[in-house]
Amino acid sequence: MSANSKSETSWALRLGTWGLPILAILLFVFFSFVLPDSYPTFSNLQGILSNQSIPAILALGAMIPIVTGNFDLSMGYGVGLAHVIVMWFLANKHVPWIWICLLVVVGGALVGLINGLLVEFAQIDSFIATLGTGSVLYAFSGWITGGGRIVPPFKGLPQSFTRIFDQHIFGLPMGFYYVVILVIALGLILELLPAGRALYVIGSNPRAAELVGIPKRRYTIIAFVSASAITGFAGCILAAQQQIGNPSLGSEYLLPAFVGALLGSTTIRLGRANAMGTFVAVAILAIGVSGIQQLGASFWVTPLFNGLTLLAAVGLAGYSTRRRLKAGAEASRKSMESTPQDPTQTPQHKEKSE
């Protein structure tokens, strides 16, 4: 490889690694310049962190099956059902909210177990399996609410429950801290623990994972269970935010979640889904959506922005993966060329010996 080719590859890898963080900064500077009175303010920062905390949590949850090469399309309907169940219990039963949230998280994990069994044992493609379970979850939401909305009792919801969303610590909303804790936890698990490395091996080469003794089925099911448990937790936060049960709410979170998870694979850890990259990708979406809304754009501009970003994310993810594989193949080729050959294995030596 020539010096120019090496330089171009190095710059391409650096741009892929740090391109999105730089873009996030540039977007913030741009909107701050265009909207100097409203955008670069602490109150706007609080609003962004608060409004985007649930999409960020869901994006981190969606990232886990993506690491194994699967997709969980039931997450949007799952978060909708989770918040409906929380509101139903709070409105109709005298049960402490912490037990309700625990029930919802465990129920979410059970949904993830079903998804994992359908994918691994029934051998149904993850798109089809999770889309089917998502439709079932949406049906349950309609059945529980009767097609209407669940309104809390006249005395309102417990203040201790609503504070899990609207409380601020050091001026920053609680949702921000949930996201940071989740990013750190998933980052440590995926990057440092053997279980996380096993998930990456399954996603890159399932056959090789089985050959080296990694229990592919078990880890894939765990990935789905983890994603759905996080979805249940996000449903509890959503109930505290909305304070009303709406059966149609939830599906709108699916697209931003997948945009964040897929776009995150194009940065930090180039070519593979990672927690920090997902965090950066969600930050770009949050900055862009907030700026677009403050500019007074029509309501349809936000889904247009998310859809175009998703298409760009998929394209960039594929490009990053190809770049990473090409760099790995090139490194392997150079390693083989630099390794001295055994002289007894050369054709000339074989002829002499004969």
Sequence and secondary structure as in RCSB ss.txt:
>XXXX:A:sequence
MSANSKSETSWALRLGTWGLPILAILLFVFFSFVLPDSYPTFSNLQGILSNQSIPAILALGAMIPIVTGNFDLSM
GYGVGLAHVIVMWFLANKHVPWIWICLLVVVGGALVGLINGLLVEFAQIDSFIATLGTGSVLYAFSGWITGGGRI
VPPFKGLPQSFTRIFDQHIFGLPMGFYYVVILVIALGLILELLPAGRALYVIGSNPRAAELVGIPKRRYTIIAFV
SASAITGFAGCILAAQQQIGNPSLGSEYLLPAFVGALLGSTTIRLGRANAMGTFVAVAILAIGVSGIQQLGASFW
VTPLFNGLTLLAAVGLAGYSTRRRLKAGAEASRKSMESTPQDPTQTPQHKEKSE
>XXXX:A:secstr
  HHHHHHHHHHHHHHHHHHHHHHHHHHHHHHHHSTTTSSSHHHHHHHHHHTHHHHHHHHHHHHHHHTT   TTH
HHHHHHHHHHHHHHHHH    HHHHHHHHHHHHHHHHHHHHHHHHTS   HHHHHHHHHHHHHHHHHHHHTTS B
   TT S HHHHHHHH EETTEEHHHHHHHHHHHHHHHHHHHSHHHHHHHHHHH HHHHHHTT  HHHHHHHHHH
HHHHHHHHHHHHHHHHH SB TT SGGGHHHHHHHHHHHTTSSSTTS  HHHHHHHHHHHHHHHHHHHHTT  TT
HHHHHHHHHHHHHHHHHHHHHHHHHHHHHHHHHHHHHHS   GGGSHHHHHHH 
